[in-house]
Amino acid sequence: MASAWISVSPRGTLAHELPPLVPVYFSGDEELEGRLRDGPCLDFNLIYDPRLFSGAAIVLSTRETLVPTRADIEGVLCLDGTISWGRGTLQRHDFAFVTTGDPPLVLAPGSKALRLTLTTR
């Protein structure tokens, strides 16, 4: 996976090199410009009102088991490999909402996933 650059403008110039699979948190009030250095890119956004929710994006790796939490809204994006759970199998770029009480999700060897949660404040 390729690295990318992100810069904030017009209030100032702030440039960051972003390594692959590292979530970036920023306010939607800023004007952003992103530039890919090389290779393909998958951009996945979790957009929410921080006055109403707290949110998180966490990258999971091989052989981790994901047990749904008590978040108000929770989802999993399969980034690479496969994820198996009681409702079937997630393949690369498949997304599923999960809720408390759902069976655990198990990442196959070599797999990566993005776990997204939104919780009411």
C-alpha positions, 0 to 999 in steps of 0.5 A, a space after each residue: 500500500 502506498 503512502 500519501 500526503 495531506 495538507 491543510 489550507 488556506 489557514 496554513 500549510 501543514 503537510 504530513 506523510 501518511 503511512 498505509 493503514 494509519 487512521 487520521 482524525 481531523 475536523 471537517 471544517 478545514 479545507 484539505 488536499 490529499 496527494 497520493 505518492 504512488 500506487 492505488 489508494 482506498 479512502 474510507 471516511 467516518 463522518 460524524 458530528 462530534 457534539 453528538 458522537 465519539 468515533 474511532 477507527 482502528 486497524 486490526 491484524 491477522 489472527 485477532 478476534 473482533 467481539 462486537 462492543 456496546 457502541 451505538 453503531 459499529 462496522 467492519 471493513 475487510 481491507 485484505 484477506 478474509 474475515 469469518 463470522 456467524 453470518 458468512 465471510 467478508 472478502 476484501 472491501 466488504 463491509 458489515 454492520 455488527 451489533 452486540 450479541 453478534 458472533 465474533 469475527 475472526 481474521 484469517 492469517 494475513 488479513 487486515 480489517 478496519 473497525 469503526 465505532 460511533 457512540 452517543 455522547 
